[in-house]
Amino acid sequence: MRSQYEYLAVLGVCVLITVPLEWMGRGVYRRVPDLARAIAPVLLVLAVWDVAAILRGHWHFHPEATTGVLIGGVLPVEEILFFVAIPLCAVLTYEAVRGHSERWSRNG
């Protein structure tokens, strides 16, 4: 049985798991303008792509796994959040690895 909050829950878990990486890197959340510049192009391109795919009948979302809140009457709000949450997790991971690799190279 699916829950209408299933998609949101998965996104929430992804973000929660990567939050500690904030302190391992250069502080992604403290650099909001840089973060926005990294995420905005991904959000824009993929949202347009999804809308086109939905309108052409190539893609859909299981209605029982989303809240039913649609942006522009087409795109589930969860999908927009996906285009923010997953790049955020990627940037957090990248910055944490980068931060540690810089420390390793100085100490090694």
C-alpha positions as CSV (number, residue, x, y, z in Angstrom):
1,M,0.0,0.0,0.0
2,R,1.4,3.4,-1.0
3,S,1.2,6.6,1.0
4,Q,0.6,10.0,-0.5
5,Y,3.7,11.2,1.4
6,E,6.0,8.4,0.1
7,Y,7.8,10.6,-2.4
8,L,8.2,13.4,0.2
9,A,9.5,10.9,2.8
10,V,12.2,9.6,0.5
11,L,13.3,13.2,-0.3
12,G,13.3,14.0,3.4
13,V,15.5,11.0,4.2
14,C,17.9,11.9,1.5
15,V,18.3,15.4,2.9
16,L,18.5,14.3,6.5
17,I,21.2,11.8,5.7
18,T,23.4,14.4,4.1
19,V,22.9,17.2,6.6
20,P,25.9,16.2,8.7
21,L,28.1,16.7,5.6
22,E,27.6,20.5,6.1
23,W,30.2,20.4,8.8
24,M,32.6,18.2,6.9
25,G,32.9,20.6,3.9
26,R,32.9,24.3,3.3
27,G,29.4,25.1,4.5
28,V,27.0,24.7,1.7
29,Y,24.0,26.0,3.6
30,R,26.0,29.1,4.6
31,R,26.5,30.0,0.9
32,V,22.9,30.2,-0.3
33,P,23.6,32.4,-3.4
34,D,26.2,29.9,-4.6
35,L,23.9,27.0,-3.8
36,A,21.0,28.7,-5.7
37,R,23.2,29.2,-8.7
38,A,24.1,25.5,-8.7
39,I,20.6,24.2,-8.3
40,A,18.6,26.7,-10.4
41,P,19.7,25.5,-13.9
42,V,19.0,21.9,-12.9
43,L,15.6,22.8,-11.6
44,L,14.7,24.8,-14.7
45,V,15.8,22.3,-17.3
46,L,14.5,19.2,-15.6
47,A,11.1,20.8,-14.7
48,V,10.6,21.9,-18.4
49,W,11.6,18.5,-19.5
50,D,9.2,16.8,-17.1
51,V,6.3,19.0,-18.0
52,A,6.9,18.3,-21.7
53,A,7.1,14.5,-21.0
54,I,3.9,14.6,-18.9
55,L,2.0,16.6,-21.5
56,R,3.0,14.3,-24.3
57,G,2.0,11.3,-22.2
58,H,5.5,9.9,-21.9
59,W,5.7,10.2,-18.1
60,H,3.4,10.3,-15.2
61,F,3.4,10.1,-11.4
62,H,1.6,7.5,-9.4
63,P,-1.3,9.6,-7.8
64,E,-1.3,7.5,-4.6
65,A,2.4,8.3,-4.0
66,T,2.1,12.1,-4.3
67,T,0.1,14.7,-2.3
68,G,-1.8,15.8,-5.4
69,V,-0.5,19.3,-5.2
70,L,0.4,20.2,-8.7
71,I,2.5,23.2,-10.0
72,G,0.9,24.7,-13.0
73,G,-1.7,21.9,-12.9
74,V,0.8,19.4,-14.3
75,L,3.9,18.9,-12.2
76,P,3.7,17.4,-8.7
77,V,5.3,19.6,-6.0
78,E,7.3,16.6,-5.0
79,E,9.1,16.6,-8.4
80,I,10.1,20.2,-7.9
81,L,11.4,19.3,-4.5
82,F,13.3,16.4,-6.0
83,F,15.0,18.8,-8.4
84,V,16.1,20.8,-5.3
85,A,16.8,18.0,-2.8
86,I,18.9,15.7,-4.9
87,P,21.3,18.4,-6.3
88,L,21.6,19.7,-2.7
89,C,22.6,16.3,-1.5
90,A,25.1,16.0,-4.4
91,V,26.6,19.4,-3.6
92,L,26.9,18.6,0.1
93,T,28.6,15.3,-0.7
94,Y,31.0,16.9,-3.2
95,E,31.9,19.7,-0.7
96,A,32.5,17.2,2.1
97,V,34.7,15.0,0.0
98,R,36.5,18.1,-1.3
99,G,37.0,19.5,2.2
100,H,38.4,16.2,3.4
101,S,40.7,15.7,0.4
102,E,42.1,19.2,0.9
103,R,42.9,18.3,4.6
104,W,44.4,14.9,3.5
105,S,46.7,16.5,0.9
106,R,47.9,19.1,3.5
107,N,48.6,16.4,6.1
108,G,49.8,13.7,3.9
